[in-house]
Amino acid sequence: MAHGSYQERRQAIETYFNRTAADAWKKLTSDAKVNPIRATVRAGRDAMRATLLDWLPSDLTGQRLLDAGCGTGALAIAAARRGAQVVAIDVAPTLIEIARERTPSDIGPGSVRFEAGDMLDPEFGQFDHVVAMDSLIHYVPADVVAVLSGLASRTSGSILFTFAPRTPALALMHAVGQWFPRGNRSPAIEPVGEQTLRALLAEEPGLAGWRSDRTKRIAVGFYTSQALALVPA
C-alpha cells in the first residue's frame, strides 16, 4: 500500500498538469517546433519510449497492458498496434483528453482505453505487462517501491518503469529549479541511486516473487532517466 505522501504528491502532479503544464506538454509531445532545451527532452523521451517498447514482446495479441502514467498516449497507441489491450491511465484529465484526440481511427489489432485516475486502482483489473515511463520519478523511493509492489500483485509478466538516477548533472538541474517561483515549478523529481533502489526492491515483501532485470539509462541534454525491468523470479 502506498504511503500518504504518495497521495499528496499525486495531487500535486495532477494540479500541475491540469493548470500549469497542459499546453506545454501538448506541444512537447507533438512534432511542433520547440526551443533547444525542450528538443533534448523530446529526443530523450522518444529514446526512452523506444527502449521500453523494445523490451516488450513484439506480438502482444490478446495481452493486457497497463500504461501507468500514459501522458498523451504515444506508448499506449504503439502497444495497441502490436495487438495489446491497453488500459492507459494518467492523473491529469487534460492529458487524457489530448490522448483521446490523438488516437487514430485505426490502431491495428489492439485497443486502448484512456482513463483519468490512479494507476493503483484495482478496478482496472489484472495485467500481463505494466509500463510506467517517467511517471514515478516525482515520488520518494519508498513510495516508488510501494507502488511497484501494488502493481506486481496484479501483473503476471513484466513491470517496466523508469526512475531518476542520482547523478551530478541531475542534482544541479534540480538545484537550479528551486530558483523558479513556486507557482512555476513542476513537482520535484526525486533522484535515487540505482543500487539503493535495487536494495529497496529486494527488501520489499510484495516483490518477493520478482527480480530486477535489465536496465538502460537515457541521457540527452536536459533529459536523464533510467529504465529498469522487473520480471518474475
Residue frames as a rotation matrix with the C-alpha (Angstrom) as fourth column:
MET 1
0.579 0.815 0.000 0.00
0.815 -0.579 0.000 0.00
0.000 0.000 -1.000 0.00
ALA 2
-0.176 -0.635 0.752 1.41
0.559 -0.694 -0.454 3.43
0.810 0.341 0.477 -0.95
HIS 3
-0.556 -0.132 -0.821 2.02
0.808 -0.317 -0.496 5.90
-0.195 -0.939 0.283 1.84
GLY 4
0.470 0.763 -0.445 0.07
0.661 -0.638 -0.396 9.12
-0.585 -0.108 -0.804 2.44
SER 5
-0.154 -0.619 -0.770 2.89
-0.175 -0.750 0.638 11.02
-0.972 0.233 0.007 0.74
TYR 6
-0.803 -0.060 0.593 2.01
0.518 0.423 0.743 9.18
-0.295 0.904 -0.309 -2.48
GLN 7
0.156 0.957 0.245 -1.49
0.987 -0.139 -0.083 10.68
-0.045 0.255 -0.966 -2.49
GLU 8
0.493 -0.033 -0.870 -0.15
0.248 -0.952 0.177 14.16
-0.834 -0.303 -0.461 -1.67
ARG 9
-0.549 -0.775 -0.312 2.39
-0.147 -0.278 0.949 14.06
-0.823 0.567 0.039 -4.48
ARG 10
-0.599 0.418 0.683 -0.15
0.783 0.483 0.392 12.55
-0.166 0.769 -0.617 -6.86
GLN 11
0.507 0.827 -0.244 -2.45
0.774 -0.561 -0.294 15.51
-0.380 -0.040 -0.924 -6.20
ALA 12
0.183 -0.532 -0.826 0.39
-0.120 -0.846 0.519 17.96
-0.976 0.004 -0.219 -6.86
ILE 13
-0.820 -0.491 0.293 1.17
0.179 0.265 0.947 16.27
-0.543 0.830 -0.129 -10.18
GLU 14
-0.162 0.856 0.491 -2.48
0.981 0.196 -0.016 16.35
-0.110 0.479 -0.871 -11.22
THR 15
0.621 0.399 -0.675 -2.73
0.434 -0.892 -0.128 20.05
-0.653 -0.213 -0.727 -10.37
TYR 16
-0.234 -0.828 -0.510 0.48
-0.137 -0.491 0.860 20.88
-0.963 0.271 0.002 -12.24
PHE 17
-0.887 -0.163 0.431 -0.51
0.355 0.354 0.865 19.17
-0.294 0.921 -0.257 -15.47
ASN 18
-0.003 0.969 0.249 -4.09
0.997 0.021 -0.070 20.37
-0.073 0.248 -0.966 -15.39
ARG 19
0.785 0.422 -0.454 -3.41
0.483 -0.876 0.021 24.02
-0.388 -0.236 -0.891 -14.57
THR 20
0.410 -0.736 -0.539 0.18
-0.329 -0.671 0.665 24.85
-0.851 -0.095 -0.517 -15.50
ALA 21
-0.479 -0.878 -0.012 1.74
-0.428 0.222 0.876 22.48
-0.766 0.425 -0.482 -17.98
ALA 22
0.246 0.633 0.734 -1.02
0.296 0.672 -0.679 21.10
-0.923 0.384 -0.022 -20.20
ASP 23
0.946 0.146 -0.290 -0.32
-0.200 -0.440 -0.875 23.36
-0.255 0.886 -0.387 -23.18
ALA 24
0.141 -0.976 -0.166 3.45
-0.973 -0.168 0.158 22.98
-0.182 0.139 -0.973 -22.90
TRP 25
-0.398 -0.266 0.878 3.14
-0.288 0.945 0.156 19.20
-0.871 -0.191 -0.453 -22.62
LYS 26
0.633 0.680 0.370 0.80
0.213 0.306 -0.928 19.06
-0.745 0.666 0.049 -25.59
LYS 27
0.810 -0.385 -0.442 3.40
-0.586 -0.516 -0.624 20.91
0.012 0.765 -0.644 -27.67
LEU 28
-0.128 -0.937 0.325 6.34
-0.907 0.244 0.344 18.90
-0.401 -0.251 -0.881 -26.33
THR 29
-0.380 0.031 0.925 4.70
-0.030 0.999 -0.045 15.59
-0.925 -0.045 -0.378 -27.23
SER 30
0.824 0.560 0.089 3.80
0.104 0.005 -0.995 16.69
-0.557 0.829 -0.054 -30.75
ASP 31
0.120 -0.801 0.586 6.02
0.982 0.183 0.049 17.46
-0.147 0.570 0.809 -33.74
ALA 32
0.924 0.248 0.290 5.67
0.285 -0.954 -0.093 21.22
0.254 0.168 -0.952 -33.22
LYS 33
0.036 -0.955 0.295 8.84
0.284 -0.273 -0.919 23.30
0.958 0.117 0.261 -33.06
VAL 34
0.927 0.158 -0.340 10.19
0.364 -0.159 0.918 23.74
0.091 -0.975 -0.205 -29.52
ASN 35
0.674 -0.721 0.158 13.21
-0.729 -0.685 -0.018 25.50
0.121 -0.103 -0.987 -28.05
PRO 36
-0.012 -0.779 -0.626 16.58
-0.559 0.524 -0.642 23.67
0.829 0.343 -0.442 -27.93
ILE 37
-0.724 -0.242 0.646 16.20
-0.689 0.310 -0.655 22.65
-0.041 -0.919 -0.391 -24.29
ARG 38
0.136 0.870 0.474 12.79
-0.666 0.434 -0.607 21.09
-0.734 -0.233 0.638 -24.80
ALA 39
0.528 -0.013 -0.849 14.04
-0.774 0.406 -0.487 19.49
0.351 0.914 0.204 -28.01
THR 40
-0.590 -0.779 -0.212 16.53
-0.574 0.589 -0.569 17.48
0.569 -0.214 -0.794 -25.94
VAL 41
-0.559 0.481 0.675 13.73
-0.580 0.354 -0.733 16.44
-0.592 -0.802 0.081 -23.57
ARG 42
0.532 0.781 -0.327 11.62
-0.767 0.281 -0.576 15.33
-0.358 0.557 0.749 -26.53
ALA 43
0.174 -0.551 -0.816 14.52
-0.710 0.504 -0.492 13.37
0.682 0.665 -0.304 -28.01
GLY 44
-0.804 -0.497 0.328 15.24
-0.570 0.484 -0.664 11.74
0.171 -0.721 -0.672 -24.66
ARG 45
-0.175 0.841 0.512 11.62
-0.632 0.303 -0.714 10.75
-0.755 -0.448 0.478 -24.16
ASP 46
0.591 0.350 -0.727 11.45
-0.802 0.348 -0.486 9.33
0.083 0.870 0.486 -27.69
ALA 47
-0.277 -0.799 -0.534 14.53
-0.613 0.575 -0.542 7.22
0.740 0.177 -0.649 -26.99
MET 48
-0.808 0.014 0.589 13.17
-0.532 0.411 -0.740 6.01
-0.253 -0.912 -0.324 -23.66
ARG 49
0.260 0.963 0.075 9.81
-0.761 0.252 -0.597 5.10
-0.594 0.098 0.799 -25.18
ALA 50
0.422 -0.177 -0.889 11.59
-0.749 0.484 -0.452 3.13
0.511 0.857 0.072 -27.90
THR 51
-0.684 -0.729 0.022 13.61
-0.580 0.525 -0.623 1.30
0.443 -0.439 -0.782 -25.25
LEU 52
-0.539 0.538 0.649 10.57
-0.560 0.347 -0.753 0.26
-0.630 -0.768 0.114 -23.23
LEU 53
0.553 0.747 -0.370 8.70
-0.766 0.282 -0.577 -0.83
-0.327 0.602 0.728 -26.34
ASP 54
0.033 -0.646 -0.763 11.74
-0.743 0.494 -0.451 -2.86
0.668 0.582 -0.464 -27.38
TRP 55
-0.847 -0.379 0.373 11.62
-0.529 0.529 -0.663 -4.67
0.054 -0.759 -0.649 -24.03
LEU 56
0.006 0.923 0.384 8.01
-0.659 0.293 -0.693 -5.72
-0.752 -0.249 0.610 -24.60
PRO 57
-0.278 -0.048 0.959 7.11
0.472 0.863 0.180 -8.70
-0.836 0.503 -0.217 -26.80
SER 58
-0.951 -0.101 -0.292 6.84
-0.196 -0.531 0.824 -7.80
-0.238 0.841 0.485 -30.47
ASP 59
-0.463 0.855 -0.234 3.49
-0.011 0.258 0.966 -9.60
0.886 0.450 -0.110 -30.56
LEU 60
-0.958 0.159 0.237 1.13
-0.266 -0.190 -0.945 -8.55
-0.105 -0.969 0.225 -27.75
THR 61
-0.430 0.849 -0.308 -2.00
-0.445 0.098 0.890 -10.06
0.786 0.520 0.335 -29.24
GLY 62
0.344 0.745 -0.571 -4.55
0.198 0.537 0.820 -10.76
0.918 -0.395 0.037 -26.54
GLN 63
-0.307 -0.528 -0.792 -2.38
0.895 0.124 -0.429 -9.46
0.325 -0.840 0.434 -23.72
ARG 64
0.808 0.583 0.086 -3.48
0.487 -0.744 0.458 -6.73
0.331 -0.328 -0.885 -21.30
LEU 65
-0.338 -0.940 0.043 -1.04
0.821 -0.317 -0.474 -3.87
0.460 -0.125 0.879 -20.73
LEU 66
0.712 0.462 -0.529 -1.28
0.671 -0.670 0.319 -1.07
-0.207 -0.582 -0.787 -18.20
ASP 67
-0.168 -0.690 0.704 0.31
0.621 -0.629 -0.468 2.19
0.766 0.359 0.534 -19.32
ALA 68
0.443 0.311 -0.841 0.68
0.896 -0.186 0.403 3.74
-0.031 -0.932 -0.361 -15.87
GLY 69
0.139 -0.339 -0.931 1.09
0.134 -0.925 0.357 7.46
-0.981 -0.174 -0.084 -16.40
CYS 70
0.164 0.005 0.987 0.31
0.877 0.456 -0.148 7.45
-0.451 0.890 0.070 -20.11
GLY 71
-0.613 -0.378 -0.693 0.55
0.110 -0.910 0.399 11.20
-0.782 0.168 0.600 -20.72
THR 72
-0.083 0.580 -0.810 -0.65
-0.803 -0.521 -0.290 11.97
-0.591 0.626 0.509 -24.24
GLY 73
0.582 0.662 0.472 -0.73
-0.434 0.744 -0.508 8.33
-0.687 0.091 0.721 -25.28
ALA 74
0.239 -0.499 -0.833 2.15
-0.959 0.014 -0.284 7.62
0.153 0.867 -0.475 -27.66
LEU 75
-0.791 -0.592 0.155 3.34
-0.611 0.778 -0.147 4.44
-0.034 -0.211 -0.977 -25.96
ALA 76
-0.285 0.776 0.563 -0.20
-0.232 0.514 -0.826 3.14
-0.930 -0.366 0.034 -25.46
ILE 77
0.632 0.541 -0.555 -1.01
-0.629 -0.060 -0.775 3.53
-0.452 0.839 0.303 -29.14
ALA 78
-0.140 -0.776 -0.615 2.24
-0.940 0.299 -0.163 1.83
0.310 0.555 -0.772 -30.17
ALA 79
-0.832 -0.141 0.536 1.46
-0.391 0.835 -0.388 -1.13
-0.393 -0.533 -0.750 -27.89
ALA 80
0.160 0.967 0.196 -2.07
-0.306 0.238 -0.922 -1.39
-0.938 0.088 0.334 -29.28
ARG 81
0.406 -0.069 -0.911 -0.63
-0.914 -0.052 -0.403 -1.62
-0.019 0.996 -0.084 -32.79
ARG 82
-0.686 -0.682 -0.253 1.10
-0.662 0.730 -0.171 -4.80
0.301 0.050 -0.952 -31.61
GLY 83
-0.268 0.684 -0.679 -2.22
0.043 0.713 0.700 -6.26
0.963 0.158 -0.220 -30.53
ALA 84
-0.891 -0.131 -0.434 -2.28
0.419 0.124 -0.899 -5.29
0.172 -0.984 -0.055 -26.84
GLN 85
0.331 0.938 0.103 -5.45
0.608 -0.295 0.737 -4.46
0.722 -0.181 -0.668 -24.97
VAL 86
-0.658 -0.751 0.065 -4.15
0.507 -0.505 -0.699 -1.30
0.557 -0.427 0.712 -23.32
VAL 87
0.665 0.673 -0.324 -5.56
0.717 -0.453 0.530 0.42
0.210 -0.585 -0.783 -20.27
ALA 88
-0.349 -0.803 0.483 -3.87
0.653 -0.578 -0.489 3.84
0.672 0.145 0.726 -20.28
ILE 89
0.604 0.555 -0.572 -4.11
0.786 -0.296 0.543 5.79
0.132 -0.778 -0.615 -17.02
ASP 90
-0.510 -0.745 0.431 -2.99
0.511 -0.665 -0.545 9.29
0.692 -0.058 0.719 -16.13
VAL 91
-0.451 0.307 -0.838 -3.68
0.813 -0.246 -0.527 11.54
-0.368 -0.919 -0.139 -13.14
ALA 92
-0.688 0.076 -0.722 -4.39
-0.125 -0.992 0.015 14.55
-0.715 0.100 0.692 -15.39
PRO 93
0.215 0.865 0.454 -7.72
0.507 0.298 -0.809 14.63
-0.834 0.404 -0.374 -17.26
THR 94
0.578 -0.032 -0.815 -6.31
-0.535 -0.769 -0.350 17.28
-0.616 0.639 -0.462 -19.61
LEU 95
-0.512 -0.830 -0.224 -3.62
-0.759 0.315 0.570 14.88
-0.402 0.461 -0.791 -20.84
ILE 96
-0.538 0.407 0.738 -6.18
0.325 0.908 -0.264 12.11
-0.777 0.098 -0.621 -21.23
GLU 97
0.569 0.787 -0.237 -8.28
0.111 -0.360 -0.926 14.37
-0.814 0.501 -0.292 -23.44
ILE 98
0.171 -0.611 -0.773 -5.25
-0.901 -0.414 0.128 15.11
-0.398 0.675 -0.622 -25.62
ALA 99
-0.768 -0.489 0.413 -4.51
-0.345 0.860 0.376 11.38
-0.539 0.146 -0.829 -25.86
ARG 100
-0.067 0.831 0.552 -8.06
0.460 0.517 -0.722 10.62
-0.886 0.205 -0.416 -26.95
GLU 101
0.671 0.305 -0.676 -7.93
-0.339 -0.685 -0.645 13.38
-0.660 0.661 -0.356 -29.57
ARG 102
-0.075 -0.838 -0.541 -4.69
-0.958 -0.090 0.272 11.96
-0.277 0.539 -0.796 -30.97
THR 103
-0.356 -0.043 0.934 -5.82
-0.104 0.995 0.006 8.35
-0.929 -0.095 -0.358 -31.13
PRO 104
-0.791 0.045 -0.610 -6.10
-0.611 -0.103 0.785 7.36
-0.027 0.994 0.109 -34.81
SER 105
0.236 0.971 -0.020 -9.28
-0.966 0.233 -0.115 5.70
-0.107 0.046 0.993 -36.01
ASP 106
0.873 -0.024 -0.486 -7.31
-0.123 0.955 -0.268 2.58
0.471 0.294 0.831 -36.93
ILE 107
0.275 -0.802 0.530 -4.78
-0.959 -0.191 0.208 1.41
-0.065 -0.566 -0.822 -34.38
GLY 108
-0.527 -0.533 -0.662 -4.48
-0.655 0.751 -0.084 -2.10
0.542 0.389 -0.745 -35.67
PRO 109
-0.220 0.456 -0.863 -5.40
0.130 0.890 0.437 -5.32
0.967 -0.016 -0.255 -33.88
GLY 110
-0.693 -0.132 -0.708 -5.32
0.693 0.148 -0.706 -3.96
0.198 -0.980 -0.012 -30.33
SER 111
0.411 0.833 0.369 -7.32
0.547 -0.550 0.631 -1.44
0.729 -0.058 -0.682 -28.36
VAL 112
-0.793 -0.610 -0.004 -6.74
0.386 -0.496 -0.778 1.49
0.472 -0.618 0.629 -26.00
ARG 113
0.476 0.863 -0.168 -8.90
0.687 -0.245 0.684 2.64
0.549 -0.441 -0.710 -23.13
PHE 114
-0.592 -0.663 0.458 -7.79
0.263 -0.696 -0.668 6.04
0.762 -0.275 0.587 -21.82
GLU 115
0.548 0.758 -0.353 -8.87
0.591 -0.053 0.805 6.90
0.592 -0.650 -0.477 -18.28
ALA 116
-0.161 -0.505 0.848 -8.04
-0.461 -0.721 -0.518 9.64
0.873 -0.474 -0.116 -15.78
GLY 117
0.874 0.486 -0.007 -7.41
-0.232 0.429 0.873 8.00
0.428 -0.761 0.487 -12.45
ASP 118
0.322 -0.727 0.607 -4.98
-0.879 0.009 0.477 6.24
-0.353 -0.687 -0.636 -10.12
MET 119
-0.106 -0.464 -0.880 -2.66
-0.771 0.597 -0.222 3.59
0.627 0.655 -0.421 -11.53
LEU 120
-0.939 -0.317 0.132 -3.14
-0.318 0.657 -0.683 1.62
0.130 -0.684 -0.718 -8.30
ASP 121
-0.142 0.969 0.201 -6.91
-0.944 -0.072 -0.321 1.35
-0.297 -0.235 0.925 -8.61
PRO 122
-0.753 -0.190 0.630 -7.70
-0.141 0.982 0.128 -2.40
-0.643 0.008 -0.766 -8.54
GLU 123
0.307 0.952 0.010 -10.84
-0.113 0.047 -0.992 -1.74
-0.945 0.303 0.122 -10.60
PHE 124
0.260 -0.268 -0.928 -8.61
-0.943 -0.276 -0.185 -1.68
-0.207 0.923 -0.325 -13.69
GLY 125
0.945 0.323 -0.046 -8.01
-0.326 0.931 -0.167 -5.39
-0.011 0.173 0.985 -13.23
GLN 126
0.437 -0.776 0.455 -5.11
0.173 0.569 0.804 -7.75
-0.883 -0.273 0.383 -13.92
PHE 127
0.725 -0.265 -0.636 -2.35
-0.667 -0.500 -0.553 -7.29
-0.171 0.825 -0.539 -16.50
ASP 128
0.834 -0.544 0.098 0.27
0.545 0.781 -0.304 -9.21
0.088 0.307 0.948 -18.40
HIS 129
-0.286 -0.942 0.173 2.60
0.897 -0.327 -0.297 -6.20
0.337 0.070 0.939 -18.54
VAL 130
0.781 0.403 -0.477 2.87
0.545 -0.812 0.208 -2.80
-0.303 -0.422 -0.854 -16.89
VAL 131
-0.189 -0.818 0.543 4.84
0.860 -0.405 -0.311 0.17
0.474 0.408 0.780 -18.23
ALA 132
0.777 0.346 -0.525 5.42
0.573 -0.735 0.364 3.28
-0.260 -0.583 -0.769 -16.14
MET 133
-0.033 -0.807 0.589 7.53
0.922 -0.251 -0.293 5.70
0.385 0.534 0.753 -18.16
ASP 134
-0.791 -0.463 0.400 8.64
0.293 -0.860 -0.418 8.75
0.538 -0.213 0.816 -16.17
SER 135
0.183 0.927 0.326 5.50
-0.119 -0.308 0.944 8.60
0.976 -0.212 0.054 -14.03
LEU 136
0.762 0.064 -0.645 7.23
0.572 0.400 0.716 7.53
0.304 -0.914 0.268 -10.80
ILE 137
-0.169 -0.967 0.189 10.15
0.740 -0.251 -0.623 9.98
0.651 0.034 0.759 -10.91
HIS 138
-0.166 0.175 0.970 8.28
-0.334 -0.936 0.112 12.51
0.928 -0.305 0.214 -8.74
TYR 139
0.833 0.551 0.049 7.79
-0.269 0.326 0.906 10.11
0.483 -0.768 0.420 -5.82
VAL 140
0.120 -0.785 0.608 10.16
-0.986 -0.023 0.166 9.34
-0.117 -0.619 -0.776 -2.96
PRO 141
-0.606 -0.479 -0.635 11.85
-0.636 0.772 0.025 5.92
0.478 0.419 -0.772 -3.23
ALA 142
-0.890 0.304 0.340 9.70
-0.079 0.631 -0.772 4.34
-0.449 -0.714 -0.537 -0.52
ASP 143
0.080 0.974 -0.210 6.56
-0.461 -0.150 -0.874 5.29
-0.883 0.167 0.438 -2.43
VAL 144
-0.047 -0.173 -0.984 8.01
-0.989 0.148 0.021 4.07
0.142 0.974 -0.178 -5.73
VAL 145
-0.913 -0.354 -0.204 8.65
-0.317 0.929 -0.192 0.65
0.258 -0.111 -0.960 -4.20
ALA 146
-0.605 0.760 0.237 5.18
-0.054 0.258 -0.965 0.58
-0.795 -0.596 -0.115 -2.62
VAL 147
0.206 0.666 -0.717 3.58
-0.815 -0.288 -0.502 1.43
-0.541 0.688 0.484 -5.98
LEU 148
-0.333 -0.418 -0.845 5.57
-0.842 0.536 0.067 -1.28
0.425 0.733 -0.531 -7.75
SER 149
-0.978 0.017 0.207 4.56
-0.108 0.808 -0.579 -3.77
-0.177 -0.589 -0.789 -5.07
GLY 150
-0.190 0.982 -0.024 0.91
-0.297 -0.081 -0.951 -2.88
-0.936 -0.173 0.307 -5.60
LEU 151
0.239 0.231 -0.943 1.23
-0.961 -0.080 -0.263 -3.25
-0.136 0.970 0.202 -9.36
ALA 152
-0.715 -0.613 -0.337 3.06
-0.652 0.758 0.003 -6.57
0.254 0.222 -0.942 -9.02
SER 153
-0.693 0.499 0.521 0.08
-0.140 0.615 -0.776 -8.08
-0.707 -0.610 -0.357 -7.23
ARG 154
0.424 0.902 -0.084 -1.94
-0.177 -0.009 -0.984 -7.55
-0.888 0.432 0.155 -10.43
THR 155
0.424 -0.386 -0.819 0.73
-0.905 -0.220 -0.364 -8.39
-0.040 0.896 -0.443 -13.03
SER 156
0.849 -0.049 0.527 1.87
-0.021 0.992 0.126 -11.74
-0.528 -0.118 0.841 -14.39
GLY 157
0.741 -0.547 0.390 4.56
0.592 0.259 -0.763 -10.75
0.316 0.796 0.516 -16.90
SER 158
-0.353 -0.936 -0.024 6.87
0.886 -0.325 -0.331 -7.76
0.302 -0.138 0.943 -16.65
ILE 159
0.794 0.420 -0.440 6.88
0.532 -0.830 0.168 -4.34
-0.294 -0.368 -0.882 -14.99
LEU 160
-0.163 -0.819 0.551 8.94
0.931 -0.313 -0.189 -1.78
0.327 0.482 0.813 -16.89
PHE 161
0.850 0.452 -0.271 9.48
0.523 -0.788 0.326 1.55
-0.067 -0.419 -0.906 -15.17
THR 162
0.082 -0.832 0.548 11.84
0.478 -0.450 -0.755 4.48
0.875 0.324 0.361 -15.09
PHE 163
0.680 0.030 -0.732 13.48
0.695 -0.344 0.631 6.35
-0.233 -0.939 -0.255 -12.24
ALA 164
0.849 -0.424 0.315 15.59
-0.257 -0.852 -0.456 9.48
0.462 0.306 -0.832 -11.96
PRO 165
0.465 -0.729 -0.503 19.16
0.767 0.615 -0.182 8.28
0.442 -0.301 0.845 -11.35
ARG 166
0.877 -0.209 -0.434 21.18
0.168 -0.711 0.683 10.24
-0.451 -0.671 -0.588 -8.82
THR 167
0.205 -0.816 0.541 23.83
0.957 0.052 -0.284 12.00
0.204 0.576 0.792 -10.94
PRO 168
-0.510 -0.464 -0.724 25.74
0.630 -0.775 0.053 15.29
-0.586 -0.429 0.688 -10.51
ALA 169
-0.958 0.151 0.244 24.08
0.105 -0.606 0.789 16.78
0.267 0.781 0.564 -13.61
LEU 170
-0.100 0.990 -0.103 20.59
0.508 0.140 0.850 15.90
0.855 0.033 -0.517 -12.41
ALA 171
0.078 0.056 -0.995 21.36
0.982 -0.176 0.067 17.26
-0.171 -0.983 -0.069 -8.94
LEU 172
-0.847 -0.436 -0.303 22.46
0.370 -0.894 0.253 20.56
-0.381 0.103 0.919 -10.50
MET 173
-0.714 0.644 0.273 19.30
0.076 -0.317 0.945 20.87
0.696 0.696 0.177 -12.60
HIS 174
0.138 0.764 -0.630 17.24
0.818 0.270 0.507 20.09
0.558 -0.586 -0.588 -9.50
ALA 175
-0.255 -0.323 -0.911 19.03
0.844 -0.534 -0.046 22.84
-0.472 -0.781 0.409 -7.55
VAL 176
-0.992 -0.108 0.073 18.57
0.130 -0.814 0.565 25.38
-0.002 0.570 0.822 -10.35
GLY 177
-0.389 0.919 0.057 14.87
0.435 0.129 0.891 24.56
0.812 0.372 -0.450 -10.42
GLN 178
-0.032 0.374 -0.927 14.48
0.998 -0.031 -0.047 25.76
-0.047 -0.927 -0.372 -6.86
TRP 179
-0.815 -0.335 -0.474 15.12
0.341 -0.937 0.076 29.33
-0.469 -0.100 0.877 -8.05
PHE 180
-0.708 0.625 0.330 11.92
0.226 -0.242 0.944 29.41
0.669 0.743 0.030 -10.09
PRO 181
-0.523 0.625 0.579 8.84
-0.838 -0.504 -0.212 30.99
0.159 -0.596 0.787 -8.48
ARG 182
-0.741 0.187 0.645 6.89
-0.241 0.822 -0.515 28.31
-0.627 -0.537 -0.564 -6.64
GLY 183
0.270 0.962 -0.034 3.88
-0.350 0.065 -0.934 28.62
-0.897 0.264 0.354 -8.92
ASN 184
0.497 -0.137 -0.857 6.03
-0.867 -0.042 -0.496 27.87
0.032 0.990 -0.140 -11.97
ARG 185
-0.560 -0.786 0.262 7.72
-0.802 0.593 0.065 24.77
-0.206 -0.174 -0.963 -10.59
SER 186
0.166 0.510 -0.844 6.87
-0.491 0.785 0.378 21.29
0.855 0.352 0.380 -11.65
PRO 187
0.942 0.131 0.310 6.63
-0.335 0.454 0.826 18.71
-0.033 -0.881 0.471 -8.86
ALA 188
0.164 -0.981 0.102 10.16
-0.944 -0.126 0.304 17.95
-0.285 -0.146 -0.947 -7.75
ILE 189
0.494 -0.177 -0.851 11.96
-0.346 0.858 -0.380 14.98
0.798 0.482 0.362 -9.24
GLU 190
0.702 -0.217 0.678 13.22
-0.639 0.229 0.735 12.54
-0.314 -0.949 0.022 -6.59
PRO 191
0.199 -0.698 -0.688 16.60
-0.710 0.381 -0.592 11.14
0.675 0.606 -0.420 -7.72
VAL 192
0.744 -0.031 0.668 17.69
-0.506 0.627 0.593 7.79
-0.437 -0.779 0.450 -6.30
GLY 193
-0.320 -0.928 -0.193 20.88
-0.907 0.241 0.346 5.78
-0.274 0.286 -0.918 -6.70
GLU 194
0.090 0.375 -0.922 20.50
-0.727 0.657 0.197 2.59
0.680 0.653 0.332 -8.70
GLN 195
-0.615 -0.391 -0.685 21.98
0.097 0.824 -0.558 0.35
0.783 -0.409 -0.469 -6.03
THR 196
-0.910 0.355 0.216 19.83
-0.328 -0.294 -0.898 1.98
-0.255 -0.888 0.384 -3.34
LEU 197
-0.050 0.947 -0.318 16.73
-0.997 -0.068 -0.047 1.37
-0.066 0.314 0.947 -5.41
ARG 198
-0.062 -0.014 -0.998 17.66
-0.427 0.904 0.014 -2.22
0.902 0.427 -0.063 -6.17
ALA 199
-0.919 -0.313 -0.241 18.20
0.085 0.439 -0.894 -2.85
0.386 -0.842 -0.377 -2.46
LEU 200
-0.634 0.753 0.175 14.80
-0.640 -0.384 -0.666 -1.39
-0.434 -0.534 0.725 -1.58
LEU 201
0.123 0.670 -0.732 13.16
-0.925 0.344 0.159 -3.54
0.359 0.658 0.662 -4.25
ALA 202
-0.371 -0.365 -0.854 14.89
-0.144 0.931 -0.335 -6.66
0.917 -0.001 -0.398 -2.91
GLU 203
-0.997 -0.067 -0.050 13.69
0.043 0.096 -0.994 -5.90
0.071 -0.993 -0.093 0.63
GLU 204
-0.465 0.885 0.025 10.03
-0.885 -0.464 -0.038 -5.31
-0.022 -0.039 0.999 -0.31
PRO 205
-0.611 0.243 0.753 7.88
-0.142 0.903 -0.406 -8.31
-0.779 -0.355 -0.517 0.73
GLY 206
0.442 0.894 -0.075 5.36
-0.191 0.012 -0.982 -7.60
-0.876 0.448 0.176 -2.02
LEU 207
0.570 -0.326 -0.754 8.10
-0.815 -0.105 -0.570 -8.08
0.107 0.939 -0.326 -4.62
ALA 208
0.048 -0.584 0.810 9.44
-0.627 0.614 0.480 -11.34
-0.778 -0.531 -0.336 -3.19
GLY 209
0.350 0.156 0.923 8.48
0.423 0.854 -0.305 -13.19
-0.836 0.497 0.233 -6.35
TRP 210
0.979 -0.006 0.203 10.17
0.175 -0.480 -0.860 -10.67
0.102 0.877 -0.469 -8.63
ARG 211
0.170 -0.967 -0.191 13.72
0.743 -0.002 0.670 -9.77
-0.648 -0.256 0.718 -9.57
SER 212
0.476 -0.136 -0.869 15.39
-0.415 -0.906 -0.085 -6.77
-0.776 0.401 -0.488 -11.16
ASP 213
0.524 -0.256 0.812 16.42
0.718 0.646 -0.259 -7.45
-0.459 0.719 0.522 -14.73
ARG 214
-0.217 -0.707 0.673 17.92
0.953 -0.302 -0.009 -5.30
0.210 0.640 0.739 -17.47
THR 215
0.463 0.278 -0.842 18.40
0.513 -0.858 -0.001 -1.58
-0.723 -0.432 -0.540 -17.20
LYS 216
-0.164 -0.516 0.841 19.29
0.956 -0.295 0.005 1.29
0.245 0.804 0.541 -19.51
ARG 217
-0.002 0.083 -0.997 19.99
0.517 -0.853 -0.072 4.96
-0.856 -0.516 -0.041 -18.87
ILE 218
0.222 0.118 0.968 19.00
0.917 -0.362 -0.166 7.62
0.331 0.925 -0.188 -21.42
ALA 219
0.122 -0.248 -0.961 20.75
0.532 -0.801 0.275 10.98
-0.838 -0.544 0.034 -21.12
VAL 220
-0.170 -0.092 0.981 20.07
0.937 -0.324 0.132 13.57
0.306 0.942 0.141 -23.81
GLY 221
-0.421 -0.040 0.906 20.68
0.074 -0.997 -0.009 17.20
0.904 0.063 0.422 -22.89
PHE 222
-0.584 0.268 0.767 18.17
-0.768 -0.490 -0.413 18.13
0.265 -0.830 0.491 -20.20
TYR 223
0.618 0.779 -0.106 16.62
-0.712 0.612 0.345 14.67
0.333 -0.138 0.933 -20.14
THR 224
-0.652 -0.740 -0.165 18.03
-0.588 0.631 -0.506 11.95
0.478 -0.233 -0.847 -17.88
SER 225
0.379 0.776 0.504 16.06
-0.916 0.392 0.085 8.87
-0.132 -0.494 0.859 -16.95
GLN 226
-0.743 -0.662 -0.099 16.84
-0.668 0.744 0.029 5.21
0.054 0.087 -0.995 -16.34
ALA 227
0.331 0.852 -0.406 14.69
-0.799 0.482 0.359 2.23
0.502 0.206 0.840 -17.25
LEU 228
-0.771 -0.474 0.425 14.58
-0.626 0.688 -0.369 -0.90
-0.118 -0.550 -0.827 -15.10
ALA 229
-0.056 0.729 -0.682 12.69
-0.581 0.532 0.616 -4.12
0.812 0.431 0.393 -15.75
LEU 230
-0.456 0.043 0.889 11.12
-0.773 0.475 -0.420 -6.27
-0.440 -0.879 -0.184 -13.05
VAL 231
-0.121 0.381 -0.917 10.32
-0.682 0.639 0.355 -9.84
0.721 0.668 0.183 -14.04
PRO 232
0.854 0.462 0.239 9.03
-0.496 0.582 0.644 -12.88
0.158 -0.669 0.726 -12.14
ALA 233
-0.030 -0.924 0.382 11.85
-0.962 0.130 0.240 -14.59
-0.271 -0.360 -0.893 -10.27
